[in-house]
Amino acid sequence: MQVSTGGAADALAVRQRIEQVPGVSKVVERTAEPELLTFEVDSLPGQSARADVARAVVQSGWNLIELRSVVQSLEDVFLELTGAGTQIAAVPASESVQ
């Protein structure tokens, strides 16, 4: 899911608070603009932490601007599972094994 907060929120404080929500497995900051912080939040398999994340943001005194599901494509899931999306340094042809 993607969570956007506004107001006088500190990015580190928001991330740490969301990480404490039961069912949350990972929190990654995506953008930090003057009045908008956006995080990608992953839940543990089989769990939905949406309501608890929203509650945590609001009860901490931050403005909840947006909370939406982010659906990965099948290709994104494949690349994540296989590690095929990582960069591999190219070896110049002159150094290749013959």
C-alpha positions, 0 to 999 in steps of 0.5 A, a space after each residue: 500500500 502507499 501512504 501519504 501524510 501531510 503537515 508537520 510530520 517528520 519522515 523518520 518519526 512517521 516511518 518508525 511509527 508505521 513500522 510498529 503497526 502489527 502486520 507491517 513487514 516493511 516501510 520504504 520512504 518514496 518521496 519527501 516534499 515540503 508538505 507531503 511524505 509518501 511511503 510504500 508499506 508492505 504487509 505480512 503475507 495474509 494480513 491487511 494492515 490498512 486500517 491499523 496504519 491509517 489509525 496510527 497516522 491519524 492518532 499520531 497527529 499527522 494528516 492522512 492525505 492518501 492510503 491506496 493499494 499498490 498492485 504489482 504486475 506479474 512481471 514485477 513479482 517475477 523480477 523480485 523473486 528471481 532477482 533478475 531486476 538487479 543490475 549486473 556489471 558488464 564485462 568488456 569483451 576483451 576480458 571475457 573468458 575464452 
